[in-house]
Amino acid sequence: MKLYYSPGACSMGIHVILEEIGKPYELSLVSTKDGAQHKPEYKAVNPKSKVPALDLDEGGRALTEWPAIALYLGSSNPESGLLPKDPAAQARALEAIDYVTGTIHPNAFTRQFRPANFSVRDEDHPQVIAQAQENADKFFELLDKNWTGDTWILPEGYSVADAALFFVEYWQAKRVGKPLPPKLDRHLKAMLERPAVKRALEQEGLAA
Ligand SMILES: N[C@@H](CCC(=O)N[C@@H](CS)C(=O)NCC(=O)O)C(=O)O
């Protein structure tokens, strides 16, 4: 199995899941800041030019899209306990993952990190970024107010959903440098204490 990743990108959540599972896998660097995602070699792996992508060693095309990769890794490694078996809890995990990857990631962070994708006029970019930062505050507040878990997002315990929440929390606290609401701040701190998270960050050359 091989994970195509870029340091500090959303792929780091999948990297954490692979480290939690603890089975051998390879890492392949696709530096998005250098435009490697648009090179023909990578487009042959993922024509969408995005990370993460996971080569399943099955000879077919690589698996793409964060929720699909997380579902695959959780369900194909049941002993890891990363995907709840109870259907309602499993659906709650997917609900949280979808909110992170479908709402928070694009509307709060892609808009901040790539404002040119949202307005061709350079003079509009500060406004695109400011609106994205407001979105981030609003989304994180909502998650904090509706938190039903203890340390982890699901009351059932640690799951792939925590790895999804982790990468957007990390962006807000460590990359943008803004505080998180209390429960999410506690969650990020708990994530940073996990050996699997420490290893993933170290392998990507990132600070804890
Ligand atoms: N829908 C995709 C989005 C992945 C995505 O946006 N990845 C970003 C990194 S966080 C990327 O590869 N960006 C490169 C680009 O847009 O050129 C998923 O959930 O996996």
The ligand as a Gaussian input file, in Angstrom:
#p B3LYP/6-31G(d) Opt

LIG

0 1
 N      -12.141000      15.965000      -2.245000
 C      -10.746000      15.671000      -2.005000
 C      -10.008000      16.991000      -1.751000
 C       -8.541000      16.790000      -1.604000
 C       -7.796000      18.122000      -1.636000
 O       -8.378000      19.206000      -1.813000
 N       -6.472000      18.020000      -1.468000
 C       -5.634000      19.199000      -1.523000
 C       -4.611000      19.185000      -0.395000
 S       -5.368000      19.462000       1.193000
 C       -4.847000      19.192000      -2.825000
 O       -4.394000      18.157000      -3.262000
 N       -4.684000      20.369000      -3.423000
 C       -3.911000      20.536000      -4.604000
 C       -4.571000      21.434000      -5.603000
 O       -5.727000      21.844000      -5.397000
 O       -3.914000      21.751000      -6.611000
 C      -10.619000      14.723000      -0.806000
 O      -11.470000      14.769000       0.105000
 O       -9.694000      13.899000      -0.785000

